[in-house]
Amino acid sequence: MPGGGLRLMTNTAIASATAAAAAAEQAYSGGGVVVGLVTAPGKEAKSLARTLVDSELVACVNIVPGATSIYKWEGKIEESEESVLVIKTMGENQEAVTALVNREHSYDTPEVVFLPVVGGSEAYLKWVQEVTTDESERS
């Protein structure tokens, strides 16, 4: 049957995309793990990472040095050497993490973005959930 395999593959792709979208919605609405990305000058990356982990809002921060960022700022194209902070937290902590980064970061407009985690090691994802607290649970 010509095209039958293509139709099956398309239905499978649609089902996978639908499942990924549902997982993303769950993560963003506070029901799952998210990964945050923040860029910072190398000299402040470690301090910012420690502040984030110490807050108990995040489980882990990886510091990836050596990123070159090219961006437009105040009408000019700029280039900066930065570190990328890869932050693991729960969806419900996004606002509090963003507020903390905005308060502690040296940039006027720091990059703070979150991406949903749609799968991974169950043990790791459980650990992230166990070691983070949302702001309402903090004393």
DRENLUMMI-20681 format. One record per residue: chain; residue number from 1; y, z, x of N, C-alpha, C in turn; residue in three letters. Coordinates in nm, 2 decimals. Example, Ala and Ser with C-alpha at 12.3 -4.5 7.8 and 13.67 -1.06 7.14 Angstrom:
% residues 2
("A" 1 (-0.57 0.78 1.32) (-0.45 0.78 1.23) (-0.33 0.78 1.32) "ALA")
("A" 2 (-0.22 0.71 1.28) (-0.11 0.71 1.37) (0.00 0.79 1.29) "SER")
//
This chain:
% residues 139
("A" 1 (-0.12 0.00 0.09) (0.00 0.00 0.00) (0.12 0.00 0.09) "MET")
("A" 2 (0.19 -0.11 0.10) (0.31 -0.12 0.19) (0.42 -0.03 0.14) "PRO")
("A" 3 (0.48 0.04 0.23) (0.59 0.13 0.20) (0.55 0.27 0.15) "GLY")
("A" 4 (0.42 0.29 0.12) (0.38 0.42 0.07) (0.40 0.53 0.18) "GLY")
("A" 5 (0.36 0.50 0.30) (0.38 0.59 0.41) (0.53 0.63 0.43) "GLY")
("A" 6 (0.61 0.53 0.42) (0.76 0.55 0.43) (0.81 0.65 0.32) "LEU")
("A" 7 (0.76 0.62 0.20) (0.80 0.71 0.09) (0.76 0.85 0.11) "ARG")
("A" 8 (0.63 0.87 0.16) (0.58 1.00 0.19) (0.66 1.07 0.30) "LEU")
("A" 9 (0.70 0.99 0.40) (0.77 1.05 0.51) (0.91 1.09 0.46) "MET")
("A" 10 (0.97 1.01 0.38) (1.10 1.04 0.32) (1.10 1.16 0.24) "THR")
("A" 11 (1.00 1.18 0.16) (0.98 1.30 0.07) (0.96 1.42 0.16) "ASN")
("A" 12 (0.89 1.41 0.27) (0.87 1.52 0.36) (1.00 1.55 0.43) "THR")
("A" 13 (1.08 1.45 0.47) (1.20 1.48 0.54) (1.30 1.55 0.44) "ALA")
("A" 14 (1.30 1.51 0.32) (1.39 1.57 0.22) (1.35 1.71 0.20) "ILE")
("A" 15 (1.22 1.74 0.19) (1.17 1.88 0.17) (1.21 1.96 0.29) "ALA")
("A" 16 (1.20 1.91 0.41) (1.23 1.98 0.53) (1.38 2.01 0.53) "SER")
("A" 17 (1.46 1.91 0.50) (1.61 1.93 0.50) (1.65 2.03 0.39) "ALA")
("A" 18 (1.58 2.03 0.28) (1.61 2.13 0.17) (1.57 2.27 0.22) "THR")
("A" 19 (1.46 2.29 0.28) (1.42 2.42 0.33) (1.52 2.47 0.44) "ALA")
("A" 20 (1.56 2.38 0.53) (1.66 2.42 0.63) (1.79 2.46 0.57) "ALA")
("A" 21 (1.83 2.39 0.47) (1.96 2.42 0.40) (1.95 2.55 0.33) "ALA")
("A" 22 (1.83 2.58 0.27) (1.81 2.71 0.21) (1.81 2.83 0.31) "ALA")
("A" 23 (1.75 2.80 0.42) (1.75 2.91 0.53) (1.89 2.93 0.58) "ALA")
("A" 24 (1.97 2.82 0.60) (2.10 2.83 0.65) (2.19 2.91 0.55) "ALA")
("A" 25 (2.17 2.88 0.42) (2.25 2.95 0.32) (2.21 3.10 0.32) "GLU")
("A" 26 (2.09 3.13 0.34) (2.04 3.27 0.34) (2.10 3.34 0.47) "GLN")
("A" 27 (2.10 3.28 0.58) (2.16 3.34 0.70) (2.31 3.36 0.69) "ALA")
("A" 28 (2.38 3.26 0.64) (2.53 3.27 0.62) (2.56 3.38 0.52) "TYR")
("A" 29 (2.48 3.39 0.42) (2.52 3.49 0.31) (2.47 3.63 0.35) "SER")
("A" 30 (2.42 3.65 0.47) (2.39 3.78 0.52) (2.25 3.82 0.52) "GLY")
("A" 31 (2.16 3.72 0.48) (2.02 3.75 0.47) (1.94 3.71 0.59) "GLY")
("A" 32 (2.00 3.67 0.70) (1.93 3.63 0.81) (2.01 3.63 0.94) "GLY")
("A" 33 (1.94 3.59 1.05) (2.00 3.59 1.18) (2.09 3.47 1.20) "VAL")
("A" 34 (2.20 3.49 1.27) (2.29 3.38 1.30) (2.31 3.39 1.45) "VAL")
("A" 35 (2.35 3.27 1.51) (2.39 3.27 1.65) (2.54 3.24 1.65) "VAL")
("A" 36 (2.61 3.32 1.72) (2.76 3.30 1.74) (2.78 3.24 1.88) "GLY")
("A" 37 (2.88 3.15 1.88) (2.93 3.09 2.01) (3.07 3.13 2.03) "LEU")
("A" 38 (3.10 3.18 2.15) (3.24 3.22 2.18) (3.26 3.17 2.33) "VAL")
("A" 39 (3.37 3.11 2.35) (3.41 3.07 2.49) (3.51 3.17 2.54) "THR")
("A" 40 (3.50 3.20 2.67) (3.59 3.30 2.73) (3.61 3.26 2.88) "ALA")
("A" 41 (3.72 3.30 2.94) (3.73 3.28 3.09) (3.62 3.37 3.15) "PRO")
("A" 42 (3.57 3.32 3.26) (3.46 3.39 3.33) (3.49 3.54 3.36) "GLY")
("A" 43 (3.62 3.57 3.39) (3.65 3.71 3.43) (3.64 3.80 3.31) "LYS")
("A" 44 (3.65 3.75 3.19) (3.64 3.85 3.08) (3.51 3.83 3.00) "GLU")
("A" 45 (3.43 3.74 3.03) (3.31 3.72 2.95) (3.22 3.84 2.95) "ALA")
("A" 46 (3.19 3.90 3.07) (3.10 4.01 3.07) (3.16 4.13 3.00) "LYS")
("A" 47 (3.28 4.16 3.01) (3.35 4.27 2.94) (3.34 4.25 2.79) "SER")
("A" 48 (3.36 4.13 2.74) (3.36 4.10 2.60) (3.21 4.11 2.55) "LEU")
("A" 49 (3.12 4.06 2.63) (2.97 4.07 2.59) (2.93 4.22 2.57) "ALA")
("A" 50 (2.97 4.30 2.67) (2.94 4.44 2.66) (3.00 4.51 2.54) "ARG")
("A" 51 (3.13 4.48 2.51) (3.20 4.53 2.40) (3.12 4.50 2.27) "THR")
("A" 52 (3.08 4.37 2.26) (3.01 4.33 2.14) (2.87 4.40 2.12) "LEU")
("A" 53 (2.80 4.41 2.23) (2.67 4.48 2.22) (2.69 4.63 2.19) "VAL")
("A" 54 (2.79 4.69 2.26) (2.82 4.83 2.24) (2.86 4.86 2.09) "ASP")
("A" 55 (2.92 4.77 2.03) (2.96 4.78 1.89) (2.85 4.80 1.79) "SER")
("A" 56 (2.73 4.76 1.83) (2.60 4.75 1.75) (2.61 4.65 1.64) "GLU")
("A" 57 (2.71 4.56 1.65) (2.72 4.45 1.55) (2.63 4.33 1.60) "LEU")
("A" 58 (2.60 4.33 1.73) (2.52 4.22 1.78) (2.40 4.28 1.86) "VAL")
("A" 59 (2.29 4.20 1.86) (2.17 4.25 1.94) (2.18 4.21 2.08) "ALA")
("A" 60 (2.23 4.09 2.11) (2.22 4.04 2.24) (2.33 3.93 2.26) "CYS")
("A" 61 (2.38 3.92 2.39) (2.48 3.82 2.42) (2.43 3.76 2.55) "VAL")
("A" 62 (2.41 3.63 2.56) (2.38 3.56 2.68) (2.51 3.50 2.73) "ASN")
("A" 63 (2.54 3.51 2.86) (2.66 3.45 2.92) (2.61 3.33 3.00) "ILE")
("A" 64 (2.67 3.22 2.96) (2.63 3.09 3.02) (2.76 3.04 3.10) "VAL")
("A" 65 (2.77 3.07 3.23) (2.89 3.03 3.30) (2.89 2.88 3.33) "PRO")
("A" 66 (3.01 2.84 3.37) (3.02 2.70 3.42) (3.05 2.59 3.32) "GLY")
("A" 67 (3.09 2.63 3.20) (3.12 2.53 3.10) (3.26 2.48 3.12) "ALA")
("A" 68 (3.28 2.35 3.11) (3.41 2.29 3.12) (3.45 2.25 2.98) "THR")
("A" 69 (3.56 2.31 2.93) (3.61 2.28 2.80) (3.73 2.19 2.81) "SER")
("A" 70 (3.73 2.08 2.73) (3.85 1.99 2.72) (3.89 1.99 2.58) "ILE")
("A" 71 (4.02 2.02 2.56) (4.07 2.04 2.42) (4.22 2.01 2.42) "TYR")
("A" 72 (4.27 1.99 2.30) (4.41 1.97 2.28) (4.47 2.10 2.23) "LYS")
("A" 73 (4.58 2.14 2.31) (4.65 2.27 2.27) (4.80 2.25 2.29) "TRP")
("A" 74 (4.87 2.28 2.18) (5.01 2.26 2.18) (5.06 2.12 2.22) "GLU")
("A" 75 (4.98 2.02 2.17) (5.02 1.88 2.20) (4.97 1.82 2.33) "GLY")
("A" 76 (4.91 1.90 2.41) (4.86 1.85 2.54) (4.71 1.86 2.56) "LYS")
("A" 77 (4.65 1.77 2.63) (4.51 1.78 2.66) (4.49 1.87 2.78) "ILE")
("A" 78 (4.41 1.98 2.75) (4.39 2.08 2.86) (4.24 2.08 2.90) "GLU")
("A" 79 (4.22 2.14 3.02) (4.08 2.15 3.07) (4.07 2.29 3.13) "GLU")
("A" 80 (3.97 2.36 3.09) (3.94 2.50 3.14) (3.80 2.52 3.18) "SER")
("A" 81 (3.78 2.60 3.28) (3.64 2.64 3.32) (3.62 2.77 3.24) "GLU")
("A" 82 (3.51 2.78 3.17) (3.49 2.90 3.08) (3.34 2.93 3.09) "GLU")
("A" 83 (3.31 3.05 3.03) (3.17 3.08 3.01) (3.15 3.07 2.86) "SER")
("A" 84 (3.03 3.04 2.82) (2.99 3.04 2.67) (2.91 3.17 2.65) "VAL")
("A" 85 (2.95 3.24 2.55) (2.88 3.36 2.50) (2.79 3.32 2.39) "LEU")
("A" 86 (2.66 3.34 2.40) (2.57 3.31 2.29) (2.53 3.44 2.23) "VAL")
("A" 87 (2.57 3.46 2.10) (2.56 3.59 2.04) (2.46 3.59 1.93) "ILE")
("A" 88 (2.36 3.69 1.93) (2.27 3.70 1.82) (2.30 3.81 1.73) "LYS")
("A" 89 (2.32 3.79 1.60) (2.35 3.89 1.51) (2.30 3.86 1.37) "THR")
("A" 90 (2.33 3.94 1.27) (2.30 3.91 1.13) (2.42 3.84 1.06) "MET")
("A" 91 (2.39 3.77 0.96) (2.49 3.69 0.89) (2.60 3.78 0.83) "GLY")
("A" 92 (2.56 3.90 0.79) (2.66 3.99 0.73) (2.76 4.05 0.83) "GLU")
("A" 93 (2.73 4.03 0.96) (2.82 4.08 1.06) (2.92 3.98 1.11) "ASN")
("A" 94 (2.92 3.86 1.06) (3.01 3.75 1.11) (3.16 3.79 1.11) "GLN")
("A" 95 (3.20 3.84 0.99) (3.35 3.88 0.98) (3.38 3.99 1.08) "GLU")
("A" 96 (3.30 4.09 1.10) (3.33 4.20 1.19) (3.33 4.15 1.33) "ALA")
("A" 97 (3.23 4.07 1.37) (3.22 4.01 1.50) (3.35 3.93 1.53) "VAL")
("A" 98 (3.38 3.85 1.44) (3.50 3.76 1.45) (3.63 3.85 1.48) "THR")
("A" 99 (3.64 3.95 1.40) (3.76 4.04 1.41) (3.76 4.11 1.55) "ALA")
("A" 100 (3.64 4.15 1.59) (3.63 4.22 1.72) (3.67 4.12 1.84) "LEU")
("A" 101 (3.62 4.00 1.83) (3.65 3.90 1.93) (3.80 3.87 1.93) "VAL")
("A" 102 (3.86 3.85 1.81) (4.00 3.82 1.80) (4.08 3.93 1.86) "ASN")
("A" 103 (4.04 4.06 1.84) (4.11 4.17 1.89) (4.10 4.18 2.04) "ARG")
("A" 104 (3.98 4.16 2.10) (3.96 4.18 2.24) (3.98 4.06 2.33) "GLU")
("A" 105 (3.99 3.94 2.28) (3.99 3.82 2.36) (4.14 3.79 2.41) "HIS")
("A" 106 (4.15 3.74 2.52) (4.28 3.71 2.58) (4.35 3.58 2.52) "SER")
("A" 107 (4.27 3.49 2.45) (4.32 3.37 2.39) (4.39 3.40 2.26) "TYR")
("A" 108 (4.49 3.33 2.23) (4.56 3.34 2.10) (4.46 3.30 1.99) "ASP")
("A" 109 (4.39 3.19 2.01) (4.29 3.14 1.91) (4.16 3.12 1.98) "THR")
("A" 110 (4.08 3.23 1.99) (3.95 3.21 2.06) (3.85 3.13 1.97) "PRO")
("A" 111 (3.76 3.06 2.03) (3.65 2.99 1.96) (3.55 3.10 1.91) "GLU")
("A" 112 (3.53 3.10 1.78) (3.42 3.19 1.73) (3.36 3.11 1.62) "VAL")
("A" 113 (3.24 3.06 1.64) (3.16 2.99 1.54) (3.02 3.04 1.52) "VAL")
("A" 114 (2.97 3.03 1.41) (2.83 3.08 1.38) (2.74 2.97 1.33) "PHE")
("A" 115 (2.62 2.97 1.37) (2.52 2.87 1.33) (2.40 2.95 1.27) "LEU")
("A" 116 (2.34 2.90 1.17) (2.22 2.97 1.11) (2.10 2.95 1.20) "PRO")
("A" 117 (2.01 3.05 1.20) (1.88 3.04 1.26) (1.78 3.01 1.15) "VAL")
("A" 118 (1.72 2.90 1.16) (1.63 2.86 1.05) (1.48 2.88 1.09) "VAL")
("A" 119 (1.45 2.94 1.20) (1.32 2.97 1.24) (1.32 3.03 1.38) "GLY")
("A" 120 (1.20 3.08 1.42) (1.19 3.13 1.56) (1.08 3.24 1.56) "GLY")
("A" 121 (1.08 3.31 1.67) (0.98 3.42 1.69) (1.01 3.53 1.58) "SER")
("A" 122 (0.91 3.55 1.50) (0.93 3.66 1.40) (0.96 3.79 1.46) "GLU")
("A" 123 (0.89 3.82 1.57) (0.91 3.95 1.64) (1.06 3.96 1.69) "ALA")
("A" 124 (1.11 3.85 1.75) (1.25 3.85 1.80) (1.35 3.86 1.68) "TYR")
("A" 125 (1.33 3.79 1.58) (1.42 3.79 1.46) (1.42 3.93 1.40) "LEU")
("A" 126 (1.30 3.99 1.39) (1.30 4.13 1.34) (1.37 4.23 1.43) "LYS")
("A" 127 (1.36 4.21 1.56) (1.43 4.29 1.66) (1.58 4.28 1.64) "TRP")
("A" 128 (1.63 4.16 1.63) (1.77 4.14 1.60) (1.82 4.22 1.48) "VAL")
("A" 129 (1.74 4.21 1.38) (1.77 4.28 1.25) (1.77 4.43 1.27) "GLN")
("A" 130 (1.67 4.48 1.35) (1.66 4.63 1.37) (1.77 4.69 1.45) "GLU")
("A" 131 (1.82 4.62 1.55) (1.91 4.68 1.65) (2.06 4.65 1.61) "VAL")
("A" 132 (2.08 4.57 1.51) (2.22 4.55 1.46) (2.24 4.63 1.33) "THR")
("A" 133 (2.36 4.67 1.31) (2.40 4.74 1.19) (2.52 4.66 1.13) "THR")
("A" 134 (2.52 4.65 1.00) (2.64 4.59 0.94) (2.75 4.69 0.93) "ASP")
("A" 135 (2.87 4.65 0.92) (2.99 4.74 0.93) (2.98 4.85 0.82) "GLU")
("A" 136 (2.92 4.83 0.71) (2.91 4.93 0.60) (2.82 5.04 0.64) "SER")
("A" 137 (2.73 5.02 0.74) (2.63 5.12 0.78) (2.69 5.20 0.90) "GLU")
("A" 138 (2.80 5.16 0.96) (2.85 5.23 1.08) (2.93 5.35 1.04) "ARG")
("A" 139 (2.92 5.45 1.12) (3.00 5.57 1.09) (3.14 5.57 1.16) "SER")
//
